[in-house]
Amino acid sequence: MSGEDDSSGWQLTESDPGVFTELLKTLGVPLVVDDLYSLDAASLADLQPLHAFIFLFKWIGSNAEPTGGQFDPDFPGFFAHQVVNNACATLAVMNALGNIHGLPMGSQLTDLIGFTTGMDPQMRGMAITSSDWLREAHNALSPPSAISLDGLGLPKTSEDAYHFIVYMPYMGCVYELDGLKQLPVRHAAFDEGGEGWVAKAREVIEARIATYPPGSLEFSLLALHEDPVPSLQTQLTALQAAGSQAEAAEIIVRLSNENAKRERWNFENSLRRHNYLGLIHALLAALAKSGRLAAAQDGAKKAMQERIARRKEKGGSSMDED
């Protein structure tokens, strides 16, 4: 679960493919993450081989029982509990990576997973979230705020909490790995033919999404899959050597799109790392020097009052997130 409490030292993580892919890079794992807007076969075709779905949803209270499937007390794979707030993104990634057979990993991640072998989920979760280097990797693109509102006497507000979980194949079944659940949830066996585990996972995820009100945007879905760039580069070399220029041109376009996406991710991540406190100070100083600070302050107060009023009309008590 991710909430407003950052006393654990773990910061909130955006549901953004660039953020997750950067985390995987730090972990030494040759996988990437992409947004999913549809679960149809055509949308997933270019993401194969697909290892897992990372599902983000609005967390409402404690629900000890699974919404579908059944607990598997004999699950032999890797499963860790979430024992601190805001660590659910990295816990979801760890629960996925720990169950992908033969996956190359960085030395630190290999050592950490090896160290937790034989531990129960609670102890494994404690070991993972006690890892300083992993917490630093998690926080790298979500630094703590440089501005504190403590001591200003502002009313306490409760923000919506969101939670990351994983759906993935393991030993012929689709599993749900939720660090806030007591055990992994086994949903159903799947056929190896056709779409394989993805077809069964689609049924499970769509059934869960159907429990939300129509048009609800309180969830998102990410795909954890092989990095396509090495394969595309190999295909391009072979096609160029064979003189297949038309097919090679198609691969060049796909490579160009992938590289452009990585460049955008890198730029967005650089913005996330940047400390904007100096810029904010300079803007405030410039407004004060030009005599416009008081007017800007009054305008901001008015805008905030309007936002609070709109929130109250909707029946909420906290401020909008926009």
C-alpha positions as CSV (number, residue, x, y, z in Angstrom):
1,M,0.0,0.0,0.0
2,S,1.1,3.5,-0.8
3,G,-0.1,6.4,1.4
4,E,1.0,9.7,2.7
5,D,3.0,8.4,5.6
6,D,6.7,8.4,4.6
7,S,8.1,7.7,8.1
8,S,9.3,4.3,6.9
9,G,11.9,5.9,4.7
10,W,10.2,4.6,1.5
11,Q,8.7,7.2,-0.8
12,L,5.7,7.0,-3.0
13,T,6.3,5.5,-6.5
14,E,4.5,6.6,-9.6
15,S,2.8,4.1,-11.8
16,D,5.0,5.0,-14.7
17,P,6.8,2.6,-17.0
18,G,9.9,4.8,-17.1
19,V,10.2,4.7,-13.3
20,F,9.8,0.9,-13.2
21,T,12.2,0.4,-16.1
22,E,14.8,2.5,-14.4
23,L,14.4,0.4,-11.2
24,L,14.9,-2.8,-13.2
25,K,18.0,-1.3,-14.8
26,T,19.4,-0.5,-11.3
27,L,18.6,-4.1,-10.2
28,G,20.6,-5.4,-13.2
29,V,17.5,-7.1,-14.8
30,P,17.2,-7.0,-18.6
31,L,13.4,-6.4,-18.6
32,V,11.3,-3.4,-19.3
33,V,7.8,-2.1,-18.3
34,D,5.2,-0.6,-20.6
35,D,1.7,0.9,-20.0
36,L,-1.2,-1.2,-21.0
37,Y,-4.5,0.3,-22.2
38,S,-6.0,-2.9,-23.4
39,L,-5.6,-6.6,-22.8
40,D,-6.6,-7.7,-26.2
41,A,-4.2,-10.1,-28.1
42,A,-3.2,-7.5,-30.6
43,S,-2.1,-5.0,-27.9
44,L,0.0,-7.7,-26.2
45,A,1.6,-9.2,-29.3
46,D,4.6,-6.8,-29.4
47,L,5.2,-7.3,-25.7
48,Q,6.0,-11.0,-25.9
49,P,7.5,-12.8,-24.1
50,L,5.5,-11.3,-21.3
51,H,6.4,-12.2,-17.7
52,A,3.9,-10.5,-15.5
53,F,1.2,-7.8,-15.1
54,I,1.7,-5.2,-12.4
55,F,-1.8,-3.9,-11.3
56,L,-2.3,-0.7,-9.4
57,F,-5.7,-0.1,-7.7
58,K,-7.3,2.0,-5.0
59,W,-6.9,0.3,-1.7
60,I,-10.0,0.4,0.5
61,G,-9.6,-1.0,3.9
62,S,-8.3,-4.4,4.8
63,N,-9.6,-7.4,2.9
64,A,-8.0,-10.5,4.2
65,E,-9.8,-12.8,1.8
66,P,-9.0,-13.0,-1.9
67,T,-11.5,-11.4,-4.3
68,G,-11.1,-14.5,-6.6
69,G,-9.2,-17.7,-6.6
70,Q,-7.9,-19.3,-3.4
71,F,-4.9,-19.0,-1.1
72,D,-2.1,-21.5,-1.8
73,P,-0.4,-22.4,1.5
74,D,2.0,-24.7,-0.4
75,F,3.3,-22.1,-2.9
76,P,6.9,-23.1,-3.4
77,G,8.1,-19.9,-5.1
78,F,9.2,-16.4,-3.9
79,F,6.7,-14.4,-1.9
80,A,7.3,-11.5,0.5
81,H,4.9,-9.5,2.7
82,Q,4.8,-5.7,2.6
83,V,5.8,-4.7,6.1
84,V,6.3,-0.9,5.7
85,N,4.2,1.8,3.9
86,N,5.0,2.9,0.4
87,A,7.2,-0.1,-0.5
88,C,4.5,-1.9,-2.5
89,A,5.9,-1.0,-5.9
90,T,9.3,-2.5,-5.3
91,L,7.7,-5.4,-3.4
92,A,5.6,-6.2,-6.4
93,V,8.6,-6.1,-8.6
94,M,10.6,-8.4,-6.2
95,N,7.7,-10.9,-6.0
96,A,7.6,-11.0,-9.8
97,L,11.4,-11.2,-10.4
98,G,11.9,-13.9,-7.7
99,N,9.6,-16.2,-9.7
100,I,11.1,-15.9,-13.2
101,H,13.3,-18.9,-13.7
102,G,16.7,-18.2,-15.1
103,L,16.4,-14.4,-15.1
104,P,19.8,-12.6,-15.2
105,M,20.1,-10.3,-12.2
106,G,22.7,-7.9,-10.7
107,S,24.9,-9.2,-8.0
108,Q,23.2,-7.3,-5.2
109,L,19.8,-8.6,-6.2
110,T,21.1,-12.1,-6.5
111,D,22.6,-12.0,-3.1
112,L,19.4,-10.5,-1.5
113,I,17.1,-13.2,-3.0
114,G,19.6,-15.9,-2.0
115,F,19.8,-14.5,1.5
116,T,16.0,-14.8,1.9
117,T,15.8,-18.4,0.8
118,G,13.9,-20.4,3.3
119,M,12.4,-17.4,5.1
120,D,8.6,-17.1,5.6
121,P,6.9,-14.2,3.8
122,Q,7.0,-11.9,6.8
123,M,10.7,-12.4,7.5
124,R,11.4,-12.1,3.7
125,G,9.5,-8.8,3.6
126,M,11.5,-7.5,6.6
127,A,14.8,-8.5,5.0
128,I,13.9,-6.8,1.7
129,T,12.7,-3.6,3.2
130,S,15.7,-3.5,5.5
131,S,18.0,-3.4,2.5
132,D,19.5,0.1,2.3
133,W,20.6,-0.2,-1.3
134,L,17.2,-1.4,-2.5
135,R,15.4,1.5,-0.6
136,E,17.8,4.0,-2.3
137,A,17.0,2.5,-5.7
138,H,13.3,2.7,-4.9
139,N,13.6,6.3,-3.8
140,A,15.9,7.4,-6.6
141,L,13.0,8.8,-8.7
142,S,10.7,9.8,-5.9
143,P,12.8,12.0,-3.6
144,P,11.2,13.3,-0.4
145,S,9.7,16.8,-0.5
146,A,12.1,19.6,0.3
147,I,9.2,21.6,1.7
148,S,7.6,20.7,5.0
149,L,4.1,21.8,6.0
150,D,4.6,20.6,9.6
151,G,3.9,23.2,12.3
152,L,1.7,25.3,10.1
153,G,-1.5,24.2,11.9
154,L,-3.1,23.0,8.7
155,P,-6.1,20.6,9.0
156,K,-5.2,16.9,8.7
157,T,-6.5,15.4,5.4
158,S,-6.7,11.8,4.3
159,E,-5.5,11.0,0.8
160,D,-6.5,7.9,-1.2
161,A,-4.1,5.0,-0.8
162,Y,-3.1,2.9,-3.8
163,H,-1.5,-0.5,-4.0
164,F,0.6,-2.5,-6.5
165,I,0.2,-6.3,-6.9
166,V,1.3,-8.8,-9.5
167,Y,-0.4,-11.4,-11.7
168,M,2.0,-13.9,-13.3
169,P,2.3,-17.6,-14.3
170,Y,3.9,-20.1,-12.0
171,M,4.0,-23.9,-12.4
172,G,1.1,-23.9,-14.8
173,C,-1.2,-21.6,-12.9
174,V,-1.9,-17.9,-12.8
175,Y,-1.0,-16.4,-9.4
176,E,-1.8,-13.2,-7.7
177,L,1.0,-11.9,-5.5
178,D,-0.1,-9.3,-3.1
179,G,2.2,-8.3,-0.3
180,L,-0.7,-7.4,1.9
181,K,-2.3,-10.8,1.6
182,Q,-1.3,-13.7,3.9
183,L,-0.5,-16.0,1.0
184,P,-0.2,-16.1,-2.8
185,V,-3.6,-16.5,-4.5
186,R,-3.9,-19.3,-7.1
187,H,-6.5,-18.4,-9.6
188,A,-6.6,-21.1,-12.3
189,A,-4.5,-23.4,-14.4
190,F,-3.9,-22.4,-18.0
191,D,-3.3,-24.1,-21.3
192,E,0.2,-23.7,-22.8
193,G,-1.1,-23.4,-26.3
194,G,-2.5,-20.2,-27.8
195,E,-2.0,-17.1,-25.6
196,G,-1.0,-19.3,-22.7
197,W,-1.2,-17.8,-19.2
198,V,-2.1,-14.4,-20.6
199,A,-5.6,-15.6,-21.6
200,K,-6.4,-16.7,-18.1
201,A,-4.9,-13.6,-16.5
202,R,-7.0,-11.5,-18.8
203,E,-10.1,-13.2,-17.4
204,V,-9.0,-12.6,-13.8
205,I,-8.0,-9.0,-14.3
206,E,-11.1,-8.1,-16.3
207,A,-13.3,-9.6,-13.6
208,R,-11.6,-7.5,-11.0
209,I,-11.9,-4.3,-13.0
210,A,-15.6,-5.1,-13.5
211,T,-16.0,-4.6,-9.7
212,Y,-15.3,-0.9,-10.1
213,P,-18.0,1.6,-11.2
214,P,-18.2,2.0,-15.0
215,G,-15.7,4.6,-16.3
216,S,-13.7,4.3,-13.1
217,L,-10.0,5.4,-13.4
218,E,-8.9,4.1,-10.0
219,F,-6.5,1.5,-11.4
220,S,-3.8,1.1,-14.0
221,L,-2.0,-1.9,-15.6
222,L,1.7,-2.3,-16.5
223,A,3.3,-5.1,-18.5
224,L,6.7,-6.6,-17.4
225,H,8.4,-8.1,-20.4
226,E,11.6,-8.8,-22.3
227,D,13.5,-5.7,-23.6
228,P,12.7,-5.8,-27.3
229,V,15.7,-3.8,-28.4
230,P,18.4,-6.6,-28.5
231,S,16.1,-8.8,-30.5
232,L,15.2,-6.1,-32.9
233,Q,18.8,-5.3,-33.4
234,T,19.6,-8.9,-34.2
235,Q,16.7,-9.1,-36.6
236,L,17.8,-5.9,-38.4
237,T,21.4,-7.2,-38.8
238,A,20.1,-10.5,-40.3
239,L,17.6,-8.8,-42.6
240,Q,20.2,-6.3,-43.9
241,A,22.7,-9.1,-44.5
242,A,20.0,-11.0,-46.5
243,G,19.1,-7.9,-48.5
244,S,15.5,-7.8,-47.2
245,Q,15.3,-4.0,-47.3
246,A,11.5,-3.7,-46.9
247,E,11.4,-5.9,-43.7
248,A,14.6,-4.1,-42.4
249,A,12.8,-0.8,-42.8
250,E,10.0,-2.0,-40.6
251,I,12.4,-3.0,-37.9
252,I,14.2,0.3,-38.2
253,V,10.9,2.1,-37.5
254,R,10.2,-0.1,-34.5
255,L,13.8,0.5,-33.1
256,S,13.3,4.2,-33.7
257,N,10.1,4.2,-31.7
258,E,11.7,2.2,-28.9
259,N,14.7,4.5,-28.7
260,A,12.5,7.6,-28.7
261,K,10.5,6.1,-25.8
262,R,13.7,5.5,-23.9
263,E,14.8,9.1,-24.5
264,R,11.5,10.4,-23.2
265,W,11.7,8.2,-20.1
266,N,15.3,9.5,-19.4
267,F,14.1,13.1,-19.8
268,E,11.1,12.6,-17.5
269,N,13.3,10.8,-14.9
270,S,15.8,13.6,-15.0
271,L,12.9,16.0,-14.1
272,R,11.9,13.7,-11.2
273,R,15.5,13.8,-9.8
274,H,15.8,17.5,-10.0
275,N,15.4,19.7,-6.9
276,Y,13.1,22.6,-7.7
277,L,13.5,24.4,-4.4
278,G,16.0,26.9,-5.9
279,L,13.6,27.7,-8.8
280,I,10.7,28.2,-6.5
281,H,12.7,30.6,-4.3
282,A,13.8,32.6,-7.4
283,L,10.3,32.9,-8.7
284,L,9.0,34.0,-5.3
285,A,11.8,36.6,-5.0
286,A,11.1,37.9,-8.5
287,L,7.4,38.3,-7.7
288,A,8.2,40.1,-4.5
289,K,10.6,42.4,-6.3
290,S,8.1,43.3,-9.0
291,G,5.3,43.9,-6.3
292,R,3.1,41.0,-7.6
293,L,3.7,38.5,-4.7
294,A,0.7,39.7,-2.7
295,A,-1.7,39.5,-5.6
296,A,-0.3,36.0,-6.5
297,Q,-0.8,34.9,-3.0
298,D,-4.4,36.1,-2.9
299,G,-5.1,34.3,-6.2
300,A,-3.6,31.1,-4.9
301,K,-5.8,31.3,-1.8
302,K,-8.9,31.9,-3.9
303,A,-8.0,28.9,-6.2
304,M,-7.5,26.7,-3.2
305,Q,-10.8,27.7,-1.6
306,E,-12.6,26.9,-4.9
307,R,-10.9,23.5,-5.0
308,I,-11.9,22.7,-1.4
309,A,-15.5,23.8,-2.2
310,R,-15.6,21.5,-5.3
311,R,-14.3,18.7,-3.2
312,K,-16.9,19.2,-0.5
313,E,-19.6,19.2,-3.2
314,K,-18.4,15.8,-4.3
315,G,-18.6,14.5,-0.7
316,G,-14.9,14.4,-0.1
317,S,-12.8,15.9,2.7
318,S,-9.4,16.1,1.2
319,M,-7.9,18.3,-1.5
320,D,-7.9,17.3,-5.1
321,E,-4.7,15.8,-6.5
322,D,-4.5,17.9,-9.7
